[in-house]
Amino acid sequence: MSRVLVIGDPHCPAMHKDYPAFLKRIYAKHRCNQVVVIGDLVDWSSISYHPKAPSLMNSEKELADARVQVKRLYKAFPKATWLIGNHDSLTERKASDLGLPLSVLKDYADLWEVKGWEVIPRYGHKMIDGVMYQHGDRGKGGNISSAFLNAQSEHCSVVQGHFHSQFGVLYFANAKTRLFGMQVGCGVDHDKEAMAYGKKYNSKPILGCGVVIDGVTAICEPMLLSGSDKTKMP
């Protein structure tokens, strides 16, 4: 059986500077033995479909800066499963828009220098102890807990990210089983210019991660932020 650390969307190079240290503390606290990066490891704001400031259009600089942050996560967790998210896959999506065969692109593990990680293609999932881990950009959406809705549809517990402002665990049970849906929040720095597209929304990112023990116990760990008010946005 397993003790899985679930890393929320980091969006490198827009990851919060304290997020890797927080993840290492939670990994040690719960004596985890597996790691899942739930998706959107990188942001790719320079080539995204969101409106962007001119300062975000330098793809070479973004690639270099993102690699620095990805390296921090890879050094901390050299063995992990990475679920490709909608931002991770922007290279594929842009290539498809241009009619390029995807075989011309670098492998994700090569591109981001994470050869020790298992890479799951976009819209794919990983099953561990009967729990489905997915990025969250497939299946059902919702304003409260998309993971909960997807757990009901999939008839198994579901853990996902994608929705930065959704964080927590909801359980449900019937006469035969008890299942849960868990949203793990994210690891972004809200003040980074790449995250500006979210400023129009009332709901803001919740920084944190998840832990799943033996496939039956789900724990959300919020990240305390610096400053006198520990609940403030970074």
Backbone hydrogen bonds, N-H to C=O, Kabsch-Sander energy under -0.5 kcal/mol:
donor,donor_aa,acceptor,acceptor_aa,energy
4,V,212,V,-2.8
5,L,3,R,-0.5
5,L,34,Q,-2.8
6,V,4,V,-0.5
6,V,210,G,-3.4
7,I,5,L,-0.6
7,I,36,V,-2.9
8,G,6,V,-0.5
8,G,208,G,-0.6
9,D,185,G,-0.9
11,H,40,D,-2.7
12,C,41,L,-2.8
14,A,11,H,-3.1
16,H,187,G,-2.9
19,Y,16,H,-1.7
22,F,18,D,-1.9
23,L,19,Y,-2.5
24,K,20,P,-2.1
25,R,21,A,-1.8
26,I,22,F,-2.2
27,Y,23,L,-2.6
28,A,24,K,-2.1
29,K,25,R,-2.6
30,H,26,I,-2.1
31,R,28,A,-0.9
32,C,27,Y,-2.3
33,N,3,R,-2.5
34,Q,3,R,-1.6
36,V,5,L,-2.8
37,V,81,T,-3.4
38,I,7,I,-2.3
38,I,36,V,-0.8
43,D,12,C,-2.5
47,I,44,W,-1.3
48,S,45,S,-0.9
56,L,53,A,-2.1
57,M,54,P,-1.6
59,S,57,M,-1.1
62,E,58,N,-2.1
63,L,59,S,-2.4
64,A,60,E,-2.1
65,D,61,K,-2.8
66,A,62,E,-2.9
67,R,63,L,-2.1
68,V,64,A,-1.3
69,Q,65,D,-1.5
70,V,66,A,-3.0
71,K,67,R,-2.3
72,R,68,V,-1.1
73,L,69,Q,-1.6
74,Y,70,V,-2.7
75,K,71,K,-2.5
76,A,72,R,-1.7
77,F,73,L,-2.4
80,A,116,G,-0.6
81,T,35,V,-2.1
82,W,118,E,-3.5
83,L,37,V,-2.5
83,L,81,T,-0.6
84,I,82,W,-0.6
84,I,120,I,-2.8
89,S,85,G,-1.9
90,L,87,H,-1.7
91,T,88,D,-0.7
93,R,89,S,-2.6
94,K,90,L,-2.7
95,A,91,T,-2.1
96,S,92,E,-2.5
97,D,93,R,-1.9
98,L,94,K,-1.4
99,G,96,S,-1.1
100,L,95,A,-2.7
104,V,101,P,-1.9
105,L,102,L,-1.6
111,L,107,D,-3.1
112,W,108,Y,-2.2
113,E,110,D,-0.6
114,V,109,A,-2.2
117,W,114,V,-2.1
118,E,80,A,-2.7
120,I,82,W,-3.0
120,I,118,E,-0.5
123,Y,84,I,-0.6
124,G,121,P,-2.1
126,K,133,Y,-2.1
128,I,126,K,-0.5
128,I,131,V,-2.1
131,V,128,I,-2.0
132,M,157,S,-3.1
133,Y,126,K,-2.6
133,Y,131,V,-0.5
134,Q,132,M,-0.5
134,Q,159,V,-2.4
135,H,124,G,-0.5
149,L,145,S,-1.6
150,N,146,S,-2.5
151,A,147,A,-2.3
152,Q,148,F,-1.9
153,S,149,L,-1.6
154,E,150,N,-2.9
155,H,151,A,-1.4
156,C,151,A,-1.1
158,V,180,F,-2.0
159,V,132,M,-2.9
160,Q,182,M,-2.4
161,G,134,Q,-0.6
161,G,135,H,-2.0
163,F,161,G,-2.3
164,H,162,H,-1.0
166,Q,163,F,-1.8
167,F,165,S,-0.5
168,G,183,Q,-2.3
170,L,181,G,-2.3
172,F,179,L,-2.5
174,N,177,T,-2.3
179,L,172,F,-2.8
181,G,170,L,-2.4
182,M,158,V,-2.7
183,Q,168,G,-2.4
184,V,160,Q,-1.8
185,G,166,Q,-1.3
186,C,206,I,-2.0
187,G,9,D,-3.0
189,D,14,A,-2.9
190,H,188,V,-0.8
192,K,189,D,-1.9
195,M,192,K,-1.9
196,A,193,E,-1.7
198,G,195,M,-1.9
199,K,196,A,-1.8
201,Y,198,G,-1.5
206,I,164,H,-2.5
207,L,205,P,-0.6
208,G,186,C,-2.1
209,C,221,E,-1.7
210,G,6,V,-2.2
211,V,219,I,-2.3
212,V,4,V,-2.0
213,I,217,T,-2.9
214,D,2,S,-3.7
214,D,212,V,-0.6
216,V,213,I,-2.0
217,T,213,I,-1.9
218,A,216,V,-0.5
219,I,211,V,-2.9
221,E,209,C,-2.7
221,E,219,I,-0.5
223,M,207,L,-2.5
224,L,222,P,-0.6
225,L,230,K,-1.3
230,K,228,S,-0.8
232,K,229,D,-1.6
